[in-house]
């Protein structure tokens, strides 16, 4: 097995029943991205938001999953809190979806479209290569929902990053201690500008 870091090795060993060779490498690049160009809109005043796309309730029912943490209510609060606390800051706020898929909650897609039309956020293409986006000399900052991969990739490339849990439900001790997790809206600006 090849994993990104010690955290992933620890998680994997909990589920394996025998000794296996686990190699810790680094974040593993995704070469499936169809857009590999550098986005010239990014600069030192850029903040990129990474959420977890909420699926339609019918998808949860079809798969037998409970309606979970990454539901529209929490994703919307993630954006609302960040945009509210940073509204008077001179930042270019981007967001990047993981992928385009038909099973996404339509309310989520409409909400993001509204934020774009109100010029509150700028869309980055979902097929943009994340490694190309972050592997540069720019002072880009990122905020991610717990515990999405872009935060680990941001940290790997030396970007200022943290997780924001708008619900306050996530226990940091249950998963990762290497990337700061923020629970209070009021703390967001402090960590964006540390």
C-alpha positions as CSV (number, residue, x, y, z in Angstrom):
1,X,0.0,0.0,0.0
2,X,1.1,3.6,-0.7
3,X,-0.3,6.3,1.5
4,X,0.2,10.1,1.8
5,X,1.3,10.3,5.4
6,X,1.6,8.7,8.8
7,X,-2.1,9.6,9.6
8,X,-3.2,7.5,6.6
9,X,-0.9,4.7,7.6
10,X,-2.4,4.6,11.1
11,X,-5.9,4.5,9.7
12,X,-5.1,1.8,7.2
13,X,-3.4,-0.5,9.8
14,X,-6.6,-0.4,11.9
15,X,-8.5,-2.1,9.1
16,X,-5.8,-4.6,7.9
17,X,-5.7,-8.1,9.5
18,X,-2.1,-8.9,8.6
19,X,1.2,-7.3,8.4
20,X,1.6,-5.6,5.0
21,X,4.1,-3.2,3.6
22,X,2.9,0.4,3.8
23,X,5.0,3.0,2.1
24,X,4.5,6.6,3.1
25,X,5.2,8.8,0.1
26,X,3.6,12.2,-0.1
27,X,0.3,13.4,-1.5
28,X,-0.2,11.4,-4.7
29,X,-0.8,13.6,-7.8
30,X,-4.0,13.1,-9.7
31,X,-3.2,12.9,-13.4
32,X,-6.8,12.5,-14.4
33,X,-7.3,16.2,-14.4
34,X,-8.0,17.5,-17.8
35,X,-7.0,21.1,-17.0
36,X,-3.4,21.4,-16.2
37,X,-2.7,25.1,-16.9
38,X,-1.9,27.5,-14.2
39,X,-4.9,29.7,-13.3
40,X,-3.6,33.3,-13.9
41,X,-6.4,34.8,-11.7
42,X,-4.7,33.5,-8.6
43,X,-2.4,35.8,-6.7
44,X,-1.1,36.5,-3.2
45,X,-4.5,37.7,-2.2
46,X,-6.2,34.5,-3.1
47,X,-8.2,32.2,-0.8
48,X,-9.5,28.9,-2.1
49,X,-12.4,27.1,-0.4
50,X,-12.8,23.3,-0.5
51,X,-16.0,21.9,0.6
52,X,-17.5,18.4,0.3
53,X,-20.4,18.4,-2.2
54,X,-23.6,17.3,-0.6
55,X,-25.4,14.5,-2.5
56,X,-29.2,14.5,-3.1
57,X,-31.2,12.8,-0.3
58,X,-32.4,10.3,-2.9
59,X,-28.7,9.2,-3.4
60,X,-28.3,8.6,0.3
61,X,-31.6,6.5,0.4
62,X,-30.5,4.6,-2.7
63,X,-27.2,3.6,-1.2
64,X,-28.6,3.1,2.3
65,X,-26.5,5.8,3.8
66,X,-27.7,8.1,6.6
67,X,-28.1,11.8,5.8
68,X,-24.7,12.7,7.1
69,X,-22.4,15.6,8.2
70,X,-21.7,16.7,4.6
71,X,-25.3,17.8,4.0
72,X,-26.5,21.0,2.5
73,X,-27.1,22.7,5.8
74,X,-23.4,22.3,6.9
75,X,-22.0,23.1,3.5
76,X,-24.1,26.3,3.3
77,X,-23.0,27.4,6.8
78,X,-19.4,26.7,5.8
79,X,-19.7,29.3,3.0
80,X,-21.9,31.7,4.8
81,X,-19.7,32.0,7.9
82,X,-16.5,32.4,5.9
83,X,-17.9,34.9,3.4
84,X,-19.5,36.9,6.3
85,X,-16.4,37.1,8.4
86,X,-14.2,38.0,5.4
87,X,-16.6,40.3,3.6
88,X,-14.6,43.5,4.2
89,X,-11.2,41.9,3.6
90,X,-9.3,42.4,0.3
91,X,-9.3,38.8,-0.8
92,X,-10.2,37.0,-4.0
93,X,-12.2,34.1,-2.8
94,X,-12.3,31.1,-5.0
95,X,-13.9,27.7,-4.6
96,X,-13.2,24.4,-6.2
97,X,-15.6,21.5,-6.5
98,X,-14.1,18.0,-6.5
99,X,-15.9,16.9,-9.6
100,X,-19.1,17.4,-11.7
101,X,-21.6,14.6,-11.1
102,X,-25.3,14.2,-11.5
103,X,-26.1,13.1,-8.0
104,X,-25.2,16.4,-6.3
105,X,-27.9,18.3,-4.3
106,X,-29.5,20.8,-6.7
107,X,-29.9,23.4,-3.9
108,X,-26.1,23.3,-3.5
109,X,-25.5,24.0,-7.2
110,X,-28.1,26.9,-7.1
111,X,-26.5,28.3,-4.0
112,X,-23.0,28.4,-5.5
113,X,-24.4,30.0,-8.6
114,X,-26.0,32.7,-6.6
115,X,-22.8,33.4,-4.7
116,X,-21.0,33.7,-8.1
117,X,-23.6,36.0,-9.5
118,X,-23.3,38.2,-6.3
119,X,-19.5,38.3,-7.0
120,X,-18.8,36.8,-3.5
121,X,-16.9,33.8,-4.9
122,X,-15.1,32.8,-8.1
123,X,-15.4,29.3,-9.5
124,X,-12.3,27.3,-10.3
125,X,-12.9,24.5,-12.8
126,X,-13.6,21.1,-11.1
127,X,-11.2,19.5,-13.6
128,X,-8.4,21.8,-12.6
129,X,-5.3,19.9,-11.5
130,X,-5.1,20.6,-7.8
131,X,-1.3,20.0,-7.6
132,X,-0.8,22.6,-10.4
133,X,-3.1,25.0,-8.6
134,X,-1.1,24.9,-5.3
135,X,2.5,24.1,-6.5
136,X,3.6,27.7,-6.9
137,X,5.3,30.6,-5.1
138,X,2.0,32.4,-4.4
139,X,0.9,33.1,-0.9
140,X,-2.4,31.3,-1.5
141,X,-4.5,30.4,1.6
142,X,-7.0,27.5,1.8
143,X,-9.9,26.6,4.0
144,X,-11.3,23.1,3.8
145,X,-14.2,21.2,5.3
146,X,-12.9,18.4,7.6
147,X,-11.1,16.2,6.5
148,X,-10.7,16.8,2.8
149,X,-7.6,16.0,0.8
150,X,-6.9,19.6,-0.4
151,X,-5.9,20.7,3.1
152,X,-3.2,18.0,3.2
153,X,-2.0,19.0,-0.3
154,X,-2.0,22.7,0.7
155,X,0.1,21.9,3.7
156,X,2.5,19.8,1.6
157,X,3.1,22.7,-0.7
158,X,3.6,25.1,2.2
159,X,0.3,27.0,1.9
160,X,-1.5,28.4,4.9
161,X,-4.4,26.1,5.5
162,X,-6.9,24.9,8.1
163,X,-10.2,23.0,8.5
164,X,-13.4,24.8,9.3
165,X,-16.2,22.8,11.0
166,X,-19.3,25.1,10.9
167,X,-21.3,22.6,13.0
168,X,-18.8,22.2,15.8
169,X,-19.4,18.4,15.7
170,X,-16.0,17.1,14.6
171,X,-13.7,15.9,17.3
172,X,-10.1,16.7,16.2
173,X,-8.7,13.9,18.4
174,X,-10.7,11.4,16.4
175,X,-8.8,12.0,13.2
176,X,-6.0,14.5,12.7
177,X,-3.9,16.8,14.8
178,X,-1.5,18.1,12.1
179,X,-3.8,20.6,10.5
180,X,-5.7,23.2,12.7
181,X,-9.4,22.8,12.9
182,X,-11.5,25.9,13.6
183,X,-15.0,25.7,15.1
184,X,-15.9,29.3,15.7
185,X,-16.7,31.7,12.9
186,X,-15.0,34.5,14.7
187,X,-11.6,32.7,14.5
188,X,-11.6,32.4,10.7
189,X,-10.1,35.8,10.0
190,X,-7.4,35.3,12.7
191,X,-6.1,32.1,11.0
192,X,-6.5,33.4,7.4
193,X,-4.2,36.3,8.2
194,X,-1.8,34.7,10.7
